[in-house]
């Protein structure tokens, strides 16, 4: 069943929340499509405006620059993963099953919600894999962190780390494991697609079952150690 969702993202990311207007939603929609097509480095507001049949000035009324737009898109994805983990583990009592569900959602949160027609989650997932780290591997990361731009990432990791502590309350590194599961998933998918000698994972038709198995192997392996 399709459901309408509006995620709350840090107000410092935007000048005007693009989720609130048709133009703003089109900025999200077409920026996702274009970044996937040409890459973040080649992406510009001028090209986006041309694709939308709009003006650069109209885009700058929503975002200060393309970096903030990228952080917004990646932040939306982090919130989407958090949402999926929350609803899919809602009535699950077994913490190990919860972690398996969380890992599945981390690896392939690509289930498109028809009610959010301005976000193609499948394409956005590809952007997170290829360009997601560019949102926070920057010289301005400390200042942006002070402004709360990465709250959605922290919240997603916290959900995973809470599950980890349900399995093993004495595990000393729950947040490190939670963030590593997310980063490892994206890195291994990227390596499998582009630098295959850096991974043992093999992908077929964007199916990520082997990545899920690998993350479960690492996660449950370290959690079982005393």
Backbone as a chain_set.jsonl record, in Angstrom:
{"seq": "XXXXXXXXXXXXXXXXXXXXXXXXXXXXXXXXXXXXXXXXXXXXXXXXXXXXXXXXXXXXXXXXXXXXXXXXXXXXXXXXXXXXXXXXXXXXXXXXXXXXXXXXXXXXXXXXXXXXXXXXXXXXXXXXXXXXXXXXXXXXXXXXXXXXXXXXXXXXXXXXXXXXXXXXXXXXXXXXXXXXXXXXXXXXXXXXXXXXXXXXXXXXXXXXXXXXXXXXXXXXXXXXXX", "coords": {"N": [[0.846, -1.196, 0.0], [0.645, 2.151, -0.927], [2.07, 4.967, 0.661], [1.983, 8.327, 1.732], [4.788, 10.324, 2.399], [6.587, 12.702, 4.251], [9.675, 13.726, 4.994], [11.487, 15.076, 7.756], [14.07, 17.225, 7.471], [17.202, 18.823, 8.271], [16.921, 22.308, 8.631], [18.974, 23.944, 7.853], [19.938, 22.922, 5.556], [18.585, 23.802, 3.352], [17.11, 26.622, 1.612], [14.473, 26.981, 1.109], [12.095, 24.527, 1.822], [12.131, 21.923, -0.39], [10.211, 19.942, -0.554], [7.775, 21.082, -0.256], [6.665, 22.364, -2.448], [5.64, 22.226, -5.929], [7.638, 22.932, -7.771], [9.913, 22.641, -6.162], [9.804, 19.9, -5.588], [10.217, 18.925, -8.135], [12.841, 19.743, -8.5], [14.152, 18.005, -6.743], [13.429, 15.546, -7.943], [14.504, 15.671, -10.619], [17.166, 16.263, -10.156], [18.083, 13.944, -8.912], [17.81, 12.127, -11.048], [19.586, 13.269, -12.918], [22.105, 13.409, -11.586], [22.605, 10.714, -11.302], [22.837, 10.044, -13.982], [25.0, 11.633, -15.072], [26.865, 12.001, -13.089], [28.051, 13.458, -9.988], [30.102, 15.386, -10.113], [29.969, 16.49, -12.699], [27.491, 17.547, -12.662], [25.435, 20.432, -12.609], [23.696, 23.398, -11.503], [22.869, 24.896, -13.634], [22.64, 23.028, -15.738], [20.671, 21.444, -14.585], [18.524, 23.235, -14.445], [18.039, 23.649, -17.168], [17.218, 21.062, -17.903], [14.868, 20.903, -16.446], [13.429, 22.845, -17.63], [13.432, 25.375, -16.523], [14.766, 28.014, -14.47], [18.094, 28.921, -13.4], [18.076, 30.666, -11.254], [15.677, 30.073, -9.978], [16.231, 27.621, -8.823], [18.236, 28.285, -7.042], [16.734, 29.548, -5.166], [15.982, 27.577, -3.51], [18.187, 25.974, -2.805], [21.48, 26.639, -1.605], [23.811, 25.813, -2.875], [25.198, 23.16, -4.933], [26.355, 21.262, -3.338], [24.93, 21.378, -0.898], [22.505, 20.512, -1.858], [23.166, 17.858, -2.525], [23.755, 16.834, 0.056], [21.242, 17.087, 1.123], [19.768, 15.231, -0.458], [21.099, 12.815, 0.148], [20.68, 12.819, 2.882], [17.918, 12.535, 2.906], [17.759, 9.939, 1.982], [19.056, 8.54, 4.08], [17.155, 8.958, 6.057], [15.036, 7.593, 4.945], [15.96, 4.92, 5.015], [16.092, 4.622, 7.81], [13.389, 4.848, 8.396], [12.361, 2.554, 7.079], [13.649, 0.511, 8.529], [12.49, 0.923, 11.015], [9.66, 0.502, 10.598], [9.661, -2.084, 9.604], [10.666, -3.64, 11.617], [8.935, -3.385, 13.631], [7.048, -5.109, 14.973], [8.632, -7.201, 15.63], [10.187, -9.428, 17.767], [12.528, -10.896, 18.259], [15.846, -10.024, 18.573], [17.993, -10.737, 16.888], [16.74, -11.371, 14.505], [15.741, -8.858, 13.998], [18.117, -7.48, 13.445], [18.923, -8.76, 11.103], [16.858, -7.922, 9.402], [17.339, -5.162, 9.474], [19.874, -5.059, 8.253], [19.22, -5.986, 5.681], [17.602, -3.842, 4.861], [19.469, -1.757, 4.922], [21.2, -2.533, 2.88], [19.632, -2.715, 0.558], [17.586, -0.608, 0.202], [15.563, -0.05, -1.738], [12.971, -0.166, -2.411], [10.452, 1.176, -4.16], [8.222, 3.796, -3.418], [5.162, 4.487, -4.582], [3.667, 6.71, -3.886], [5.441, 8.704, -3.366], [6.283, 10.353, -5.728], [8.27, 11.987, -6.628], [10.686, 11.067, -5.81], [12.808, 8.62, -6.764], [13.586, 5.836, -5.302], [15.253, 3.738, -5.951], [17.067, 4.738, -7.874], [18.153, 6.792, -6.323], [19.443, 5.286, -4.405], [21.591, 4.286, -5.907], [23.007, 6.65, -6.261], [23.757, 7.223, -3.632], [25.516, 5.114, -3.217], [27.54, 5.702, -5.121], [28.187, 8.42, -4.775], [27.657, 9.197, -2.186], [29.47, 9.503, 0.029], [30.638, 11.903, -0.525], [29.093, 13.799, 0.555], [29.889, 14.223, 3.157], [32.639, 13.825, 3.356], [34.406, 16.193, 3.372], [36.064, 19.419, 3.558], [34.552, 21.077, 5.087], [33.174, 19.593, 6.921], [33.2, 19.524, 9.761], [32.102, 21.963, 10.623], [29.616, 21.803, 9.38], [28.635, 19.583, 10.658], [28.35, 20.583, 13.258], [26.187, 22.185, 12.77], [24.224, 20.357, 12.517], [23.772, 18.884, 10.184], [24.071, 16.21, 9.625], [22.413, 14.726, 11.139], [20.407, 12.874, 10.443], [21.815, 10.692, 9.489], [23.153, 9.91, 11.805], [20.957, 9.198, 13.35], [19.95, 7.008, 11.955], [22.102, 5.199, 12.258], [22.028, 4.962, 15.018], [19.625, 3.566, 15.407], [20.35, 1.069, 14.386], [22.501, 0.444, 16.075], [21.198, 0.252, 18.522], [19.756, -2.105, 18.179], [21.881, -3.874, 17.936], [22.899, -3.787, 20.542], [20.794, -4.989, 21.845], [21.16, -7.606, 21.113], [23.726, -8.175, 22.101], [24.437, -6.869, 24.963], [26.872, -6.176, 26.094], [28.583, -5.538, 24.081], [31.22, -3.614, 22.881], [31.364, -1.726, 20.789], [28.985, -0.606, 19.388], [28.006, 1.569, 17.795], [30.084, 1.953, 16.022], [30.047, -0.488, 14.666], [27.483, -0.328, 13.567], [27.628, 1.946, 11.822], [29.675, 1.032, 10.168], [28.501, -1.175, 8.917], [26.701, 0.063, 7.187], [28.439, 1.695, 5.614], [30.178, -0.271, 4.626], [28.462, -1.839, 3.1], [27.779, -0.094, 0.962], [30.342, 0.442, -0.075], [31.271, -2.118, -0.85], [29.405, -2.862, -2.771], [29.947, -0.889, -4.666], [32.644, -1.514, -5.258], [32.29, -4.087, -6.338], [30.944, -3.444, -8.64], [32.7, -1.754, -10.019], [35.454, -2.002, -9.27], [36.384, -4.797, -9.122], [38.435, -6.469, -8.125], [38.859, -5.71, -5.564], [37.055, -6.828, -3.894], [35.209, -9.707, -2.716], [32.677, -10.069, -3.405], [30.124, -10.713, -5.74], [27.966, -9.375, -8.126], [24.759, -9.591, -9.679], [22.639, -8.224, -11.968], [21.974, -6.026, -10.299], [21.282, -7.215, -7.881], [21.497, -7.825, -4.486], [21.935, -9.893, -2.676], [24.203, -11.353, -1.92], [25.772, -9.437, -0.717], [24.26, -8.881, 1.532], [24.513, -11.357, 2.872], [27.274, -11.32, 3.379], [27.529, -9.098, 5.138], [25.965, -10.0, 7.258], [27.529, -12.155, 8.036], [29.87, -10.879, 9.011], [28.743, -9.19, 10.998], [27.261, -10.876, 12.827], [29.311, -12.539, 13.447], [31.217, -10.985, 14.905], [29.595, -10.215, 17.001], [29.1, -12.528, 18.342], [31.382, -13.098, 19.651], [33.034, -13.214, 22.766]], "CA": [[0.0, 0.0, 0.0], [1.447, 3.363, -1.018], [1.824, 5.936, 1.713], [2.65, 9.595, 1.53], [5.777, 10.577, 3.437], [7.412, 13.906, 4.185], [10.701, 13.606, 6.013], [12.01, 16.319, 8.321], [15.518, 17.365, 7.341], [17.707, 20.031, 8.904], [16.575, 23.506, 7.876], [20.195, 24.558, 7.332], [20.247, 22.327, 4.257], [17.848, 24.435, 2.258], [16.551, 27.953, 1.808], [13.051, 26.671, 1.17], [11.972, 23.073, 1.769], [11.636, 21.555, -1.72], [9.073, 19.023, -0.47], [6.538, 21.836, -0.054], [6.144, 22.951, -3.686], [5.833, 21.416, -7.137], [8.964, 23.238, -8.306], [10.896, 22.015, -5.286], [9.772, 18.447, -5.799], [10.859, 18.677, -9.432], [14.284, 19.875, -8.283], [14.583, 16.723, -6.182], [13.227, 14.482, -8.932], [15.414, 15.734, -11.765], [18.56, 16.203, -9.696], [18.382, 12.517, -8.73], [17.975, 11.536, -12.378], [20.776, 13.794, -13.6], [23.335, 12.992, -10.898], [22.796, 9.31, -11.676], [23.223, 9.974, -15.399], [26.265, 12.277, -15.446], [27.761, 12.08, -11.943], [27.929, 14.696, -9.218], [31.095, 16.376, -10.541], [29.514, 17.161, -13.922], [26.164, 18.11, -12.412], [25.377, 21.849, -12.244], [22.341, 23.963, -11.454], [22.52, 25.341, -14.987], [22.162, 21.851, -16.462], [19.416, 21.03, -13.974], [17.494, 24.183, -14.871], [17.729, 23.354, -18.564], [16.458, 19.81, -17.926], [13.556, 21.177, -15.87], [12.834, 23.962, -18.369], [13.247, 26.421, -15.525], [15.905, 28.922, -14.435], [19.021, 28.715, -12.293], [17.643, 31.493, -10.128], [14.606, 29.388, -9.253], [16.847, 26.551, -8.025], [18.943, 28.935, -5.936], [15.768, 29.927, -4.131], [15.796, 26.398, -2.66], [19.476, 25.473, -2.312], [22.588, 27.586, -1.747], [24.762, 25.271, -3.841], [24.916, 21.762, -5.244], [26.763, 20.436, -2.195], [23.802, 21.307, 0.017], [21.513, 19.662, -2.505], [23.602, 16.471, -2.358], [23.554, 16.455, 1.457], [19.789, 16.936, 1.277], [19.349, 13.966, -1.08], [21.654, 11.715, 0.941], [19.956, 12.856, 4.146], [16.595, 11.961, 2.653], [17.939, 8.493, 1.898], [19.3, 8.049, 5.436], [15.88, 8.956, 6.763], [14.249, 6.526, 4.324], [16.445, 3.667, 5.594], [15.631, 4.607, 9.202], [11.948, 4.588, 8.356], [12.148, 1.153, 6.721], [14.055, -0.315, 9.672], [11.504, 1.103, 12.092], [8.371, -0.142, 10.328], [9.833, -3.513, 9.329], [11.018, -4.355, 12.857], [7.996, -2.893, 14.643], [6.44, -6.193, 15.75], [9.6, -8.289, 15.71], [10.713, -9.524, 19.13], [13.867, -11.484, 18.25], [16.805, -8.998, 18.133], [18.804, -11.206, 15.758], [15.897, -11.184, 13.314], [15.717, -7.411, 13.771], [19.364, -7.079, 12.796], [18.856, -9.27, 9.732], [15.978, -7.008, 8.667], [18.038, -3.888, 9.332], [20.918, -5.239, 7.237], [18.543, -6.029, 4.37], [17.178, -2.483, 4.52], [20.674, -0.983, 4.659], [21.793, -2.936, 1.601], [18.771, -2.529, -0.629], [16.389, 0.182, 0.508], [15.217, 0.419, -3.09], [11.538, -0.363, -2.657], [9.892, 2.471, -4.526], [6.912, 4.13, -2.88], [4.499, 5.251, -5.646], [3.11, 7.967, -3.381], [6.508, 9.715, -3.422], [6.616, 10.26, -7.141], [9.415, 12.837, -6.951], [11.905, 10.373, -5.385], [12.987, 7.241, -7.195], [14.499, 5.308, -4.289], [16.227, 2.858, -6.592], [18.112, 5.591, -8.443], [18.812, 7.479, -5.217], [20.362, 4.31, -3.805], [22.807, 4.266, -6.728], [23.74, 7.886, -5.966], [24.363, 7.056, -2.309], [26.657, 4.214, -3.405], [28.616, 6.308, -5.913], [28.527, 9.793, -4.394], [27.183, 9.507, -0.84], [30.515, 9.971, 0.947], [30.987, 13.283, -0.857], [28.259, 14.668, 1.381], [30.535, 14.529, 4.428], [34.098, 13.798, 3.23], [34.707, 17.534, 2.883], [36.774, 20.278, 4.513], [33.568, 21.79, 5.912], [32.374, 18.61, 7.64], [33.067, 19.816, 11.192], [31.14, 23.053, 10.772], [28.298, 21.298, 8.997], [28.208, 18.68, 11.724], [27.875, 21.442, 14.344], [24.881, 22.703, 12.364], [23.259, 19.261, 12.53], [23.432, 18.426, 8.837], [24.179, 14.758, 9.501], [21.574, 14.13, 12.179], [19.66, 11.723, 9.921], [22.756, 9.572, 9.441], [23.359, 9.479, 13.185], [19.744, 8.546, 13.829], [19.899, 5.693, 11.327], [23.106, 4.365, 12.92], [21.549, 4.708, 16.38], [18.632, 2.492, 15.334], [21.073, -0.186, 14.204], [23.299, 0.167, 17.277], [20.27, -0.192, 19.572], [19.481, -3.526, 17.915], [23.124, -4.587, 18.258], [22.979, -3.912, 21.993], [19.793, -5.976, 22.259], [21.765, -8.926, 20.91], [24.861, -8.301, 23.016], [24.52, -5.616, 25.734], [28.252, -5.885, 26.474], [29.395, -5.256, 22.894], [31.779, -2.281, 23.155], [31.444, -0.825, 19.64], [27.732, -0.724, 18.634], [27.873, 2.595, 16.756], [31.107, 1.67, 15.006], [29.552, -1.581, 13.837], [26.332, 0.159, 12.815], [28.057, 2.788, 10.698], [30.465, 0.216, 9.249], [27.601, -1.991, 8.105], [26.197, 0.912, 6.107], [29.535, 2.081, 4.724], [30.686, -1.468, 3.965], [27.493, -2.233, 2.074], [27.932, 0.775, -0.201], [31.679, 0.272, -0.651], [31.401, -3.421, -1.502], [28.612, -2.8, -4.002], [30.713, -0.069, -5.606], [33.795, -2.298, -5.708], [31.818, -5.178, -7.196], [30.53, -2.874, -9.921], [33.739, -0.997, -10.723], [36.808, -2.419, -8.902], [36.052, -6.127, -8.598], [39.542, -7.139, -7.43], [38.875, -5.241, -4.184], [35.991, -7.476, -3.126], [34.853, -11.082, -3.069], [31.252, -10.047, -3.732], [29.767, -10.656, -7.162], [26.585, -8.936, -8.283], [24.08, -9.869, -10.94], [21.386, -7.478, -12.168], [21.711, -5.188, -9.128], [20.738, -8.01, -6.777], [22.516, -7.658, -3.472], [21.823, -10.932, -1.65], [25.523, -11.753, -1.432], [26.214, -8.382, 0.187], [23.539, -9.129, 2.788], [25.161, -12.508, 3.521], [28.581, -10.896, 3.859], [27.351, -8.249, 6.311], [25.502, -10.863, 8.349], [28.693, -12.937, 8.463], [30.714, -10.031, 9.843], [28.021, -8.68, 12.163], [26.984, -11.921, 13.81], [30.587, -13.1, 13.869], [31.812, -10.2, 15.993], [28.677, -10.154, 18.141], [29.136, -13.81, 19.066], [32.64, -13.205, 20.414], [32.911, -12.749, 24.16]], "C": [[0.878, 1.24, 0.0], [1.071, 4.314, 0.104], [2.591, 7.205, 1.42], [3.582, 9.878, 2.698], [6.43, 11.932, 3.174], [8.405, 13.814, 5.326], [11.149, 14.992, 6.478], [13.528, 16.296, 8.233], [15.941, 18.723, 7.899], [17.455, 21.257, 8.025], [17.792, 24.223, 7.313], [20.555, 24.037, 5.946], [19.64, 23.101, 3.099], [17.425, 25.844, 2.632], [15.034, 27.846, 1.926], [12.91, 25.166, 0.996], [11.369, 22.659, 0.423], [10.443, 20.598, -1.682], [7.734, 19.761, -0.471], [5.914, 22.374, -1.333], [6.397, 22.015, -4.864], [7.205, 21.659, -7.739], [10.045, 22.556, -7.472], [10.956, 20.511, -5.465], [10.387, 18.078, -7.137], [12.375, 18.829, -9.337], [14.84, 18.574, -7.725], [14.543, 15.635, -7.252], [14.302, 14.508, -10.016], [16.88, 15.776, -11.338], [18.981, 14.763, -9.453], [18.658, 11.86, -10.076], [19.294, 11.977, -13.009], [22.07, 13.391, -12.917], [23.639, 11.535, -11.21], [23.317, 9.197, -13.108], [24.645, 10.482, -15.65], [27.268, 12.357, -14.298], [27.697, 13.437, -11.273], [28.897, 15.764, -9.702], [30.604, 17.165, -11.749], [28.163, 17.851, -13.746], [26.271, 19.58, -12.003], [23.927, 22.295, -12.193], [21.91, 24.454, -12.834], [21.975, 24.173, -15.804], [20.824, 21.379, -15.909], [18.277, 21.933, -14.429], [17.067, 23.924, -16.312], [16.879, 22.091, -18.679], [15.026, 20.027, -17.434], [12.764, 22.21, -16.664], [12.461, 25.075, -17.402], [14.47, 27.323, -15.575], [16.817, 28.563, -13.263], [18.569, 29.467, -11.051], [16.568, 30.805, -9.306], [15.16, 28.276, -8.372], [17.579, 27.138, -6.825], [17.995, 29.474, -4.874], [15.504, 28.782, -3.161], [17.102, 25.921, -2.032], [20.587, 26.472, -2.602], [23.579, 27.123, -2.798], [24.483, 23.779, -4.018], [25.378, 20.828, -4.134], [25.61, 20.282, -1.211], [22.683, 20.449, -0.571], [21.887, 18.191, -2.348], [23.384, 16.004, -0.929], [22.069, 16.251, 1.731], [19.331, 15.583, 0.735], [19.847, 12.771, -0.269], [20.959, 11.645, 2.301], [18.558, 12.277, 4.022], [16.7, 10.43, 2.61], [18.208, 7.901, 3.269], [17.993, 7.938, 6.211], [14.962, 7.856, 6.231], [14.654, 5.161, 4.888], [15.982, 3.541, 7.043], [14.153, 4.255, 9.281], [11.661, 3.123, 8.063], [12.521, 0.228, 7.873], [12.994, -0.263, 10.758], [10.215, 0.342, 11.81], [8.521, -1.649, 10.116], [10.23, -4.323, 10.56], [10.002, -4.081, 13.964], [7.457, -3.996, 15.547], [7.343, -7.411, 15.867], [10.225, -8.288, 17.098], [12.161, -10.01, 19.173], [14.882, -10.456, 17.747], [17.688, -9.442, 16.974], [18.029, -11.086, 14.45], [15.81, -9.699, 12.972], [16.97, -6.962, 13.024], [19.409, -7.571, 11.357], [17.995, -8.357, 8.864], [16.677, -5.679, 8.427], [19.121, -3.971, 8.261], [20.319, -5.28, 5.839], [18.127, -4.634, 3.932], [18.358, -1.586, 4.206], [21.214, -1.27, 3.262], [20.918, -2.549, 0.422], [17.466, -1.838, -0.269], [15.877, 0.812, -0.779], [13.754, 0.224, -3.415], [10.896, 0.984, -2.935], [8.491, 2.624, -3.95], [6.203, 4.998, -3.92], [3.945, 6.583, -5.182], [4.152, 9.081, -3.35], [7.028, 9.73, -4.847], [7.811, 11.124, -7.528], [10.733, 12.231, -6.464], [11.871, 8.945, -5.906], [14.047, 6.629, -6.284], [15.577, 4.414, -4.881], [17.39, 3.658, -7.184], [18.874, 6.31, -7.341], [19.794, 6.553, -4.504], [21.671, 4.243, -4.592], [23.657, 5.512, -6.468], [24.441, 7.785, -4.623], [25.596, 6.16, -2.408], [27.822, 4.933, -4.077], [29.093, 7.649, -5.376], [28.194, 10.142, -2.953], [28.243, 10.066, 0.084], [30.925, 11.409, 0.663], [30.147, 14.277, -0.064], [28.977, 15.082, 2.653], [32.052, 14.349, 4.413], [34.539, 15.122, 2.596], [35.474, 18.305, 3.957], [35.807, 20.955, 5.481], [32.764, 20.855, 6.809], [32.17, 18.979, 9.107], [32.046, 20.924, 11.439], [29.728, 22.586, 10.433], [27.754, 20.331, 10.037], [27.678, 19.476, 12.922], [26.482, 21.977, 14.053], [23.829, 21.603, 12.219], [22.907, 18.675, 11.18], [23.433, 16.907, 8.695], [23.373, 14.021, 10.572], [20.876, 12.869, 11.686], [20.543, 10.486, 9.804], [22.949, 9.008, 10.846], [22.143, 8.731, 13.716], [19.6, 7.152, 13.238], [20.873, 4.735, 12.017], [22.657, 4.021, 14.338], [20.51, 3.591, 16.404], [19.312, 1.132, 15.214], [21.854, -0.538, 15.472], [22.419, -0.268, 18.445], [19.933, -1.674, 19.414], [20.691, -4.37, 18.286], [23.239, -4.811, 19.765], [21.898, -4.824, 22.565], [20.369, -7.388, 22.148], [22.873, -9.167, 21.93], [25.046, -6.985, 23.769], [25.94, -5.221, 26.11], [29.143, -5.555, 25.277], [29.896, -3.814, 22.968], [31.701, -1.278, 22.004], [30.151, -0.833, 18.8], [27.583, 0.317, 17.525], [28.902, 2.388, 15.647], [30.639, 0.551, 14.079], [28.379, -1.117, 12.986], [26.729, 0.994, 11.614], [28.872, 1.992, 9.691], [29.601, -0.69, 8.383], [27.075, -1.184, 6.925], [27.298, 1.252, 5.109], [30.082, 0.881, 3.949], [29.751, -1.911, 2.846], [27.703, -1.413, 0.811], [29.281, 0.573, -0.879], [31.795, -1.043, -1.417], [30.562, -3.504, -2.775], [29.37, -2.021, -5.068], [31.915, -0.837, -6.15], [33.368, -3.406, -6.67], [31.452, -4.668, -8.584], [31.691, -2.302, -10.721], [35.169, -1.461, -10.461], [36.747, -3.823, -8.304], [37.182, -6.848, -7.873], [39.683, -6.669, -5.98], [37.81, -5.907, -3.322], [35.815, -8.911, -3.585], [33.392, -11.182, -3.489], [31.074, -9.959, -5.241], [28.284, -10.337, -7.256], [26.053, -9.341, -9.646], [22.773, -9.096, -10.967], [20.985, -6.677, -10.935], [20.968, -5.946, -8.021], [21.839, -8.152, -5.732], [22.478, -8.719, -2.38], [23.177, -11.327, -1.068], [26.105, -10.704, -0.481], [25.549, -8.547, 1.549], [24.203, -10.268, 3.559], [26.508, -12.117, 4.111], [28.454, -10.06, 5.129], [26.854, -9.056, 7.506], [26.662, -11.687, 8.911], [29.572, -12.116, 9.403], [29.998, -9.633, 11.132], [27.821, -9.748, 13.223], [28.271, -12.596, 14.283], [31.187, -12.311, 15.017], [30.906, -10.151, 17.216], [28.68, -11.429, 18.951], [30.399, -13.977, 19.897], [32.456, -12.597, 21.81], [34.219, -12.127, 24.613]], "O": [[1.766, 1.367, 0.843], [-0.102, 4.45, 0.452], [3.715, 7.163, 0.919], [3.206, 9.692, 3.855], [6.778, 12.266, 2.041], [8.017, 13.822, 6.495], [11.186, 15.945, 5.7], [14.186, 15.454, 8.843], [15.136, 19.65, 7.986], [17.739, 21.244, 6.828], [17.66, 25.028, 6.391], [21.373, 24.631, 5.244], [20.15, 23.046, 1.979], [17.386, 26.211, 3.806], [14.404, 28.53, 2.733], [13.541, 24.586, 0.112], [10.225, 23.004, 0.126], [9.736, 20.46, -2.68], [6.684, 19.148, -0.662], [4.759, 22.8, -1.321], [7.253, 21.132, -4.803], [7.871, 20.718, -8.172], [10.978, 21.964, -8.015], [12.036, 19.922, -5.49], [11.015, 17.027, -7.26], [13.112, 18.119, -10.021], [15.878, 18.093, -8.179], [15.51, 14.897, -7.438], [14.934, 13.489, -10.296], [17.75, 15.357, -12.102], [20.115, 14.392, -9.755], [19.632, 11.122, -10.223], [20.029, 11.161, -13.566], [23.044, 13.062, -13.595], [24.801, 11.161, -11.365], [24.151, 8.34, -13.401], [25.414, 9.836, -16.362], [28.415, 12.745, -14.517], [27.339, 14.438, -11.894], [28.548, 16.945, -9.703], [30.801, 18.378, -11.817], [27.75, 18.646, -14.59], [27.092, 19.936, -11.157], [23.044, 21.656, -12.764], [20.723, 24.432, -13.162], [20.96, 24.314, -16.487], [19.946, 20.964, -16.665], [17.192, 21.455, -14.76], [15.881, 23.975, -16.635], [15.929, 22.05, -19.462], [14.089, 19.411, -17.941], [11.58, 22.428, -16.408], [11.365, 25.634, -17.441], [15.143, 27.397, -16.603], [16.379, 27.982, -12.27], [18.669, 28.96, -9.934], [16.541, 30.93, -8.081], [14.624, 28.012, -7.296], [17.553, 26.573, -5.732], [18.437, 29.821, -3.779], [14.883, 28.978, -2.116], [17.128, 25.514, -0.87], [20.644, 27.072, -3.676], [24.131, 27.941, -3.534], [23.633, 23.211, -3.332], [24.855, 19.722, -3.998], [25.341, 19.177, -0.74], [21.995, 19.737, 0.161], [21.022, 17.361, -2.066], [22.883, 14.901, -0.71], [21.685, 15.353, 2.48], [18.584, 14.869, 1.404], [19.097, 11.825, -0.028], [20.683, 10.56, 2.812], [18.073, 11.606, 4.933], [15.84, 9.722, 3.135], [17.647, 6.857, 3.602], [17.754, 6.962, 6.923], [14.199, 7.26, 6.991], [13.793, 4.339, 5.203], [15.529, 2.475, 7.459], [13.728, 3.466, 10.125], [10.817, 2.512, 8.718], [11.8, -0.727, 8.165], [12.644, -1.285, 11.348], [9.721, -0.383, 12.674], [7.601, -2.408, 10.419], [10.142, -5.551, 10.552], [10.194, -4.501, 15.105], [7.417, -3.829, 16.766], [6.884, -8.514, 16.166], [10.735, -7.264, 17.553], [12.934, -9.582, 20.03], [14.793, -10.044, 16.59], [18.094, -8.614, 16.159], [18.597, -10.741, 13.414], [15.806, -9.325, 11.799], [16.895, -6.164, 12.089], [19.892, -6.857, 10.479], [18.354, -8.053, 7.727], [16.623, -5.129, 7.327], [19.267, -3.055, 7.451], [20.856, -4.671, 4.915], [18.281, -4.277, 2.763], [18.269, -0.738, 3.318], [21.634, -0.358, 2.55], [21.425, -2.101, -0.606], [16.384, -2.407, -0.415], [15.771, 2.033, -0.897], [13.333, 0.421, -4.555], [10.807, 1.833, -2.048], [7.682, 1.697, -3.991], [6.603, 6.144, -4.124], [3.769, 7.495, -5.989], [3.803, 10.261, -3.313], [8.092, 9.182, -5.135], [8.316, 11.007, -8.645], [11.793, 12.819, -6.68], [11.003, 8.157, -5.528], [15.243, 6.861, -6.458], [16.69, 4.347, -4.36], [18.554, 3.294, -7.014], [20.097, 6.431, -7.407], [20.853, 6.991, -4.053], [22.745, 4.153, -3.997], [24.885, 5.436, -6.457], [25.588, 8.209, -4.485], [26.606, 6.42, -1.754], [28.968, 4.789, -3.651], [30.27, 7.985, -5.503], [28.425, 11.275, -2.53], [27.973, 10.996, 0.844], [31.503, 12.067, 1.528], [30.463, 15.466, -0.023], [28.719, 16.162, 3.185], [32.702, 14.699, 5.398], [34.982, 15.164, 1.448], [35.524, 17.894, 5.116], [36.203, 21.362, 6.574], [31.77, 21.278, 7.4], [31.084, 18.772, 9.646], [31.227, 20.832, 12.353], [28.767, 22.934, 11.119], [26.545, 20.271, 10.265], [26.678, 19.094, 13.53], [25.689, 22.197, 14.969], [22.688, 21.873, 11.846], [21.864, 18.038, 11.032], [22.857, 16.374, 7.746], [23.621, 12.852, 10.866], [20.762, 11.896, 12.431], [20.075, 9.364, 9.996], [22.914, 7.795, 11.054], [22.281, 7.748, 14.444], [19.18, 6.221, 13.925], [20.517, 3.597, 12.324], [22.885, 2.905, 14.805], [20.509, 2.762, 17.314], [18.904, 0.165, 15.856], [21.863, -1.695, 15.893], [22.847, -1.073, 19.272], [19.838, -2.404, 20.4], [20.556, -5.443, 18.873], [23.628, -5.891, 20.211], [22.066, -5.374, 23.654], [20.096, -8.25, 22.983], [22.945, -10.231, 22.545], [25.73, -6.084, 23.283], [26.195, -4.056, 26.415], [30.338, -5.316, 25.448], [29.096, -2.888, 23.102], [31.948, -0.091, 22.217], [30.228, -1.053, 17.591], [27.095, 0.002, 16.44], [28.615, 2.622, 14.473], [30.811, 0.628, 12.863], [28.286, -1.472, 11.811], [26.228, 0.779, 10.51], [28.779, 2.239, 8.488], [29.942, -0.946, 7.228], [27.011, -1.682, 5.801], [27.112, 1.112, 3.9], [30.409, 0.993, 2.768], [30.202, -2.31, 1.773], [27.794, -1.965, -0.286], [29.365, 0.537, -2.107], [32.357, -1.076, -2.512], [30.964, -4.145, -3.746], [29.431, -2.434, -6.227], [32.178, -0.817, -7.353], [34.013, -3.63, -7.695], [31.627, -5.369, -9.58], [31.684, -2.351, -11.951], [36.021, -1.331, -11.34], [37.024, -4.012, -7.12], [36.919, -7.754, -7.082], [40.534, -7.174, -5.247], [37.679, -5.584, -2.141], [36.214, -9.285, -4.688], [32.924, -12.252, -3.881], [31.786, -9.224, -5.924], [27.456, -10.935, -6.569], [26.792, -9.422, -10.628], [21.908, -9.279, -10.11], [19.812, -6.644, -10.562], [20.133, -5.377, -7.318], [22.963, -8.545, -6.043], [22.943, -8.471, -1.267], [23.29, -11.601, 0.127], [26.841, -11.041, 0.446], [26.187, -8.375, 2.587], [24.431, -10.154, 4.763], [26.848, -12.535, 5.218], [29.186, -10.284, 6.093], [27.277, -8.819, 8.637], [26.758, -11.889, 10.122], [29.971, -12.596, 10.464], [30.565, -9.724, 12.221], [28.172, -9.548, 14.386], [28.32, -13.155, 15.378], [31.623, -12.9, 16.007], [31.39, -10.054, 18.344], [28.304, -11.422, 20.123], [30.49, -14.872, 20.738], [31.788, -11.576, 21.972], [34.325, -11.675, 25.753]]}, "num_chains": 1, "name": "protein.A"}
